[in-house]
């Protein structure tokens, strides 16, 4: 079972700062972490590997310093790591990012691809599904439980597919759906899925010595016109921090009195 986990290095949300002149994120001097949702994706891959065998490859696209996040993933138990780094990738939106990652996955090969449901620095939740579309494979979003993974399906689907299947619970607004899919498949996961393991001492030692495979656009046979800014139909025009409002009113009294006061305050706001 070949499992690929896509991770992203993101700024620690507690340390996010914005340049007031350029309206861009200040990354220099800001600590970076693995996107929290991606930790749950990694744990899911590791659990399946531990149960069924195979290997887990972590994949990320970013500048050279993104290698640190890959080593963190290895310390948690990942077998291999691949860093997509190339100046041609700079400025990629979700479409260009998904295309680039899909080309790398084609080279690596995968039965199951895991992604976090979204990245905390962009919150688009688009990259995972777009990767699946580029690869031409099914995808299931918001996975909260993996019920069955069977590399070789004993009971075929109604359409006769016999080459493996997976059954998961997909989180919905009012409960969950039970969804089956053939393999290969891409899953985006939510934090309810599992509790990520902590790095072991042995894992940390292995991470320091591990070789990180680096790949550019030529190694993944990507079309340069679909990379970076060239391949990005969307661009961020502005980014800003919301203004912090410190004015607040504490409503005292009984529940009935508080409700009455609240209605009066809401009416005042409405009249402004």
C-alpha positions as CSV (number, residue, x, y, z in Angstrom):
1,X,0.0,0.0,0.0
2,X,1.6,3.2,-1.2
3,X,0.3,6.2,0.8
4,X,1.1,9.8,0.0
5,X,0.3,12.6,2.6
6,X,0.3,16.2,1.4
7,X,1.4,18.6,4.1
8,X,1.9,22.4,4.1
9,X,4.2,24.5,6.2
10,X,2.2,27.4,7.5
11,X,2.9,30.4,9.9
12,X,2.1,29.8,13.5
13,X,-1.3,31.5,13.8
14,X,-0.3,33.0,17.2
15,X,2.5,34.9,15.5
16,X,0.9,36.1,12.3
17,X,1.9,39.6,11.4
18,X,1.0,41.8,8.3
19,X,3.1,44.4,6.6
20,X,0.9,47.6,6.8
21,X,2.6,49.0,3.6
22,X,2.4,46.0,1.3
23,X,-0.6,44.2,3.0
24,X,1.3,40.9,2.8
25,X,2.2,38.3,5.5
26,X,5.5,38.9,7.3
27,X,7.2,35.5,7.2
28,X,10.7,36.5,8.3
29,X,11.2,35.7,11.9
30,X,7.8,34.1,12.2
31,X,7.9,30.4,13.4
32,X,6.4,27.9,11.0
33,X,4.5,24.7,11.8
34,X,2.9,21.8,9.9
35,X,-0.7,22.7,9.0
36,X,-2.7,21.2,12.0
37,X,-5.2,19.4,9.8
38,X,-2.3,17.8,7.9
39,X,-1.2,16.2,11.1
40,X,-4.4,14.3,11.2
41,X,-3.9,13.3,7.6
42,X,-0.4,12.0,8.4
43,X,-1.7,10.0,11.4
44,X,-4.4,8.4,9.2
45,X,-1.7,7.3,6.7
46,X,0.5,6.0,9.4
47,X,-2.3,4.0,11.0
48,X,-3.2,2.3,7.7
49,X,0.5,1.5,7.0
50,X,0.9,0.0,10.5
51,X,-2.1,-2.2,9.9
52,X,-1.7,-3.2,6.2
53,X,2.0,-2.6,5.5
54,X,3.5,-0.4,2.7
55,X,5.0,3.0,3.1
56,X,4.0,6.6,3.8
57,X,5.5,9.4,1.7
58,X,5.1,13.0,2.8
59,X,5.0,15.6,0.1
60,X,5.1,19.4,0.3
61,X,5.6,22.3,-2.0
62,X,7.5,25.3,-0.8
63,X,10.8,27.1,-0.2
64,X,13.9,25.2,1.0
65,X,13.0,25.8,4.7
66,X,9.9,23.7,4.2
67,X,12.3,20.8,4.6
68,X,11.9,21.3,8.4
69,X,8.3,20.3,8.3
70,X,9.1,17.2,6.3
71,X,11.7,16.2,8.9
72,X,9.0,16.7,11.6
73,X,6.8,14.3,9.7
74,X,9.5,11.7,9.4
75,X,10.1,12.0,13.2
76,X,6.4,11.0,13.6
77,X,6.9,7.9,11.5
78,X,6.8,8.8,7.8
79,X,9.0,6.6,5.6
80,X,10.0,9.0,2.9
81,X,9.8,12.7,2.2
82,X,9.7,14.8,-1.0
83,X,10.1,18.5,-1.3
84,X,8.8,20.3,-4.4
85,X,10.9,23.5,-4.6
86,X,11.6,25.6,-7.6
87,X,11.4,29.3,-8.4
88,X,8.9,28.4,-11.1
89,X,6.4,27.4,-8.4
90,X,6.4,30.9,-6.7
91,X,3.1,32.7,-6.6
92,X,1.0,29.6,-7.2
93,X,-2.7,29.8,-6.4
94,X,-4.7,26.7,-5.5
95,X,-5.0,25.6,-9.1
96,X,-1.3,25.8,-9.9
97,X,-0.5,24.2,-6.5
98,X,-2.8,21.3,-7.1
99,X,-1.4,20.8,-10.6
100,X,2.1,20.7,-9.3
101,X,1.4,18.3,-6.5
102,X,-0.6,16.0,-8.9
103,X,2.4,15.8,-11.2
104,X,4.7,14.8,-8.3
105,X,2.2,12.2,-7.2
106,X,2.1,10.7,-10.7
107,X,5.9,10.2,-10.3
108,X,5.7,8.8,-6.8
109,X,2.6,6.6,-7.3
110,X,-0.1,6.3,-4.7
111,X,-3.0,4.0,-3.7
112,X,-4.4,6.5,-1.1
113,X,-3.6,10.2,-0.9
114,X,-4.4,12.1,2.3
115,X,-4.7,15.9,2.8
116,X,-6.0,18.0,5.6
117,X,-9.4,19.5,4.9
118,X,-7.8,22.9,4.5
119,X,-4.8,25.0,5.4
120,X,-5.1,27.5,8.2
121,X,-3.3,30.3,6.2
122,X,-5.7,30.1,3.2
123,X,-8.8,28.2,4.3
124,X,-9.9,27.5,0.7
125,X,-10.2,23.7,1.1
126,X,-9.6,23.5,-2.7
127,X,-6.2,21.8,-3.1
128,X,-7.2,18.3,-2.1
129,X,-10.2,17.9,-4.4
130,X,-8.3,19.7,-7.3
131,X,-5.4,17.2,-7.0
132,X,-7.9,14.4,-7.4
133,X,-9.4,16.0,-10.4
134,X,-6.0,16.4,-12.1
135,X,-5.2,12.7,-11.3
136,X,-8.6,11.6,-12.5
137,X,-9.4,9.7,-9.3
138,X,-12.3,9.8,-6.9
139,X,-12.1,11.9,-3.7
140,X,-14.0,12.2,-0.5
141,X,-13.9,15.3,1.6
142,X,-14.3,15.9,5.4
143,X,-13.5,12.3,6.4
144,X,-14.2,11.8,10.1
145,X,-13.7,8.0,10.3
146,X,-12.1,5.4,8.2
147,X,-14.1,2.2,8.6
148,X,-12.6,-0.3,6.1
149,X,-9.6,-0.3,3.9
150,X,-9.3,-3.4,1.7
151,X,-6.5,-3.4,-0.9
152,X,-8.3,-6.3,-2.7
153,X,-12.0,-6.1,-2.5
154,X,-13.6,-9.6,-2.0
155,X,-17.1,-8.5,-2.9
156,X,-17.3,-6.4,-6.1
157,X,-19.2,-3.2,-6.6
158,X,-22.3,-3.4,-8.7
159,X,-20.3,-2.1,-11.6
160,X,-17.8,-5.0,-11.2
161,X,-14.9,-3.1,-9.8
162,X,-12.7,-5.5,-7.9
163,X,-9.4,-3.8,-7.4
164,X,-9.7,-2.5,-3.9
165,X,-12.1,-0.3,-1.9
166,X,-12.3,2.0,1.1
167,X,-15.3,2.8,3.3
168,X,-15.4,6.1,5.3
169,X,-17.7,8.4,7.2
170,X,-17.9,11.8,5.7
171,X,-18.8,14.7,8.1
172,X,-22.0,16.6,7.2
173,X,-23.9,19.4,8.8
174,X,-26.4,17.1,10.4
175,X,-24.5,13.9,10.9
176,X,-22.4,11.9,8.5
177,X,-22.6,9.9,5.2
178,X,-21.1,6.4,4.8
179,X,-19.2,6.5,1.5
180,X,-17.4,3.7,-0.4
181,X,-14.9,4.3,-3.1
182,X,-12.5,2.3,-5.3
183,X,-8.8,2.7,-4.8
184,X,-6.8,4.8,-5.7
185,X,-8.6,7.6,-3.9
186,X,-7.9,11.0,-2.3
187,X,-9.3,11.8,1.2
188,X,-9.3,15.1,2.9
189,X,-9.7,14.7,6.7
190,X,-11.0,16.6,9.7
191,X,-9.6,16.8,13.2
192,X,-12.3,14.4,14.6
193,X,-10.7,11.5,12.7
194,X,-7.9,10.8,15.1
195,X,-5.3,12.1,17.6
196,X,-1.9,12.6,15.9
197,X,1.0,10.7,17.6
198,X,4.0,12.5,19.1
199,X,7.4,12.1,17.6
200,X,9.5,9.4,19.2
201,X,13.2,9.7,20.2
202,X,14.0,7.1,17.6
203,X,12.0,9.1,15.1
204,X,13.7,12.3,15.8
205,X,17.1,10.7,15.4
206,X,16.0,9.2,12.1
207,X,14.6,12.5,10.9
208,X,18.0,14.2,11.3
209,X,19.7,11.7,9.1
210,X,16.9,11.2,6.6
211,X,17.5,12.2,3.0
212,X,14.9,14.6,1.6
213,X,14.2,14.1,-2.1
214,X,14.0,17.5,-3.9
215,X,12.2,17.9,-7.1
216,X,11.7,20.8,-9.5
217,X,9.4,21.3,-12.5
218,X,11.7,19.3,-14.8
219,X,11.8,16.3,-12.5
220,X,8.0,16.1,-12.4
221,X,7.6,16.8,-16.2
222,X,5.3,19.8,-15.5
223,X,4.2,22.3,-18.1
224,X,5.8,25.6,-17.1
225,X,2.8,27.6,-18.3
226,X,0.7,25.9,-15.6
227,X,3.0,26.7,-12.8
228,X,3.4,29.7,-10.4
229,X,1.9,33.0,-11.5
230,X,1.6,31.8,-15.1
231,X,-0.7,29.0,-14.1
232,X,-2.7,31.0,-11.5
233,X,-5.9,32.5,-12.7
234,X,-6.6,34.0,-9.3
235,X,-4.5,36.5,-7.3
236,X,-4.8,38.0,-3.9
237,X,-5.3,41.7,-4.2
238,X,-5.3,42.6,-0.5
239,X,-4.9,41.0,2.9
240,X,-5.6,42.7,6.2
241,X,-6.0,42.0,9.9
242,X,-9.6,42.6,11.2
243,X,-9.9,45.5,13.5
244,X,-10.2,44.5,17.2
245,X,-13.2,46.1,18.8
246,X,-12.8,46.5,22.5
247,X,-16.3,48.0,23.3
248,X,-18.6,45.5,25.0
249,X,-21.4,45.7,27.4
250,X,-22.1,43.3,30.2
251,X,-25.8,42.7,30.9
252,X,-26.7,42.2,34.5
253,X,-29.9,41.0,36.2
254,X,-32.2,38.1,35.7
255,X,-32.6,36.3,32.4
256,X,-35.7,38.3,31.6
257,X,-33.9,41.6,32.5
258,X,-30.9,40.6,30.4
259,X,-33.1,39.8,27.4
260,X,-35.0,43.1,27.7
261,X,-31.7,45.0,27.9
262,X,-30.3,43.1,24.9
263,X,-33.3,43.9,22.8
264,X,-32.9,47.6,23.6
265,X,-29.2,47.6,22.7
266,X,-29.9,45.8,19.4
267,X,-32.5,48.4,18.5
268,X,-30.0,51.1,19.2
269,X,-27.5,49.5,16.8
270,X,-30.2,49.0,14.2
271,X,-31.1,52.7,14.3
272,X,-27.5,53.8,13.8
